[in-house]
Amino acid sequence: MYMFKYVLKRLGLMLMTFAVIMLVCFTLIKLLPIVVNAGAGEDANITWLKLEARGYVCNFRYDEAGNIIGADRVPIMTQLFYYLKNIFLYGDFGMGVSLPEYRNQPVWDVFAEKLPPTVLINIYSTIIGVPIGLGLGIIAALKKNTWIDQLINIIIILLISLPSIVLALIIQYYFCYKLDWFPLMMDSGFAYFNWSMFKSMLPAVFALCLGSIAGYARYTRAELSEVLTSEFMLLARTKGLTRGQATFRHAMRNSMVVIFPSILSEFIAVLSGSLVIEKMFSIPGVGRLYLDSINAQDYDFFMLLSGFYCLVGLLAGIVVDISYGFIDPRIRMGAK
Amino acid sequence: MEAKTYENIPKEKFQFAKKGDLSHDTKLDTKPVSYFHDAFRRFCKNKGAVVAAIIIIFLILFALIAPFCTEYTVKYYDSQFTTTAPKCKLFANTSFWDGCVEEETDYIYFIEKYAIGKETGHLVVKNNKYEITDEGLYKYRKDTYYSVGFGNYKTITESEYKSIQKYQNETGRQVLYPTVRLKERPSVPFDRNANIYYKVKGNKTEPALDKDGELVLNYWTTTAGAGRYDDGYDSLRIEGDDGFTDENGKQTFYVYGRVVSGGYEVRAEYYEYYIYQHVVQEKDGITEPYFLFGTTAGGKDIFTCLASGARFSFLFAIAVAAVNMFVGAIYGAVSGYYGGKIDLIMERISDILNAVPFIIVITLLKLNMGSASNILILFIAFFLTGWIGMASTTRMQFYRYKNQEYVLAARTLGASDKRLMFKHIFPNALGTLVTSCALVIPSMIYSEVNLSYLGIINLEAGSITSVGTLITAGQSCLSSAPFVALFPSIFLALLMLSFNLFGNGLRDAFNPSLRGSEG
């Protein structure tokens, strides 16, 4: 029961923080001028009327030809009311206004369409990164203070320190251009589960997972080498377990208590950290959409994606605390 | 008994408890070791951190000194020397860092480059060495400085034509080369190309070779007495142009300038023309094209830009870190010292600020302050999110020390809150703060690189550039000129690596609980 209350409290605090941030975001966004771009053969009036229907603008101004050239804006709090009403009653997060490809399209649909590449890349990167990272960490911990440990340490420091942008450049140059193993850009289309698509995603996946490999390895090494020196390990050996048995049945399980939540949080956090990678390898994902929406000043997209990134960041933060609470009841971060 | 009231007890009423000497505390023979001295000593034991510190000093010196060692400026750019390969004179005879790139091209492209070397002595095909691959392609090292060649035919004014001739006579360097008759040039659109290797037959151009397979260049010739000798050229002539007699027995010269409206149309070798322009016309101290780190696709000198960008990044990062440290320390001190309700409210505020992703902060600022300078926007964004870390570090230290006995003692002696906070408790937090400052500087440079790359901010304006701008420029021509991204990437990687090692060393050194554990 206490755990339930604890989780509720943490979630409540998180939602409060989220609400405050989004409120500030919304206010700042609504202070900006509205940009309505109509491409060739499109009618800007439709976009304006849709904006009016959403309750964002009123009192149109017309030019001589009867085209809408501007409008007064409804008070921000009223806009917020309509915005929230649309979200909660109809699940409608707004529509594209100035991004040419997505003009007059529901924002949520476009977002849902862009999500799979981003998520897939992260899943692949976790699938590749976790075993390698844990493996390196375990080897380093078992062979502590030998040359193997030193070597792994150097690799970890290099991977952590080298900026992901440089790593990605190296990968792109050598694997995609020089050796020509992978295509320079990700394949287009929506068939995500075939070999050529997987192959075209791989450079981005590598660039993404190198950093997490180093993180996992460092974490595992630190945790495992601490557990390995505990008293109960000595007991396990004296009662007749082999070194391997003792390591895997006792040490690994105990160190996993700390390592597992970090994997979970890393997975969530990485969702928001791949903007650079997504741009460099032309992944048609959420990051690209976010950058485009900033450049085109498409505010409904911006709000939705900001909310997404914000939520991802907050979740990554509390997931560790909460899972600690479940796994090890002695730790209640933020509790009295 | 007479009652006496004393203000003070008179001196003579006292007497020594023990006759003899007054006992003094013996003075310590050893020197006291201060906290920072001790930290420094422990830092020096960490070899990796010391090496990192040396590298950092080297990088900072590079950023400070390098802009003065070169004639190029950040504003400089050249439209012809673009994606020029890095060149260091020390390595001129090796096949590394010599301003050349490996090329594998077809015959026509090769012979055009080869002809430039043959005509001017500036060997575009390095050492005239080439191999023919199995696919019939020509493989050689192309000198990117000479390969610009003649570019297009250039129309110059009469005064410049005279000035170049004067320059040629003074220095003995050949800038202008004989030109080609209009009808001997290939058809549009290739007629502007002043690199000659061909003869025109009908509407076909083919390499002009004599029977030994050597190139023969079909210059425009004129005979001395024909009255056509009016190109106004009276200066250095190329080898072989010594008034030789043609098959009709007339003395013949090559023509160097074709009269067109507005001056002369000439074939000028760009390498020499560049030198002439900078030495005579612009007088900016550039004596020859020489790019230690190469040039970008926009023709900027990477060495200068990198050093200036690094200098800007360092100064900016230090300024932001200082402001963050100042605000964070005060905020953290107040919140940690007073605790209770004040702490709770202040913590909520910084919690919320801390939860906003940096990318959202910067874009909101950028969108709302579109007209303001990008530097200001970046500064505000780093400040808004940066001080929180400093504040929480300070707060932690205050929680740790505020209930210690020495603080209580100071309070008993009547020290004010302000004095307690900044004189007694704060120095304990200083070490950790300095460490986080050291770690914040590279992370700021890294953020700037990422933001420039993502196109959210653009610091390239006037005489300011940034490391991020350079890396972005390098990535965009990665496949054709990978060396553009090379040096900025090396710089960034070295910087991050050494700052990480340095910061870790500093953290360990300032952590007294590790004292003695290193052995």
Interface residues (C-beta under 8 A of the other chain):
Chain A: T17 F18 V20 I21 V24 C25 L28 I29 L31 L32 I157 L158 I160 S161 L162 P163 I165 V166 L169 I170 Q172 Y173 Y177 L184 S272 L275 V276 K279 M280 Y290 L291 I294 N295 Q297 F302 S306 Y309 C310 G313 L314 G317
Chain B: D351 I352 A355 V356 P357 I359 I360 T363 L364 K366 L367 N368 Y446 V449 N450 Y453 L454 G455 I456 I471 G474 Q475 L478 S479 P482 A485 S489 L492 A493 M496 L497 N500 L501
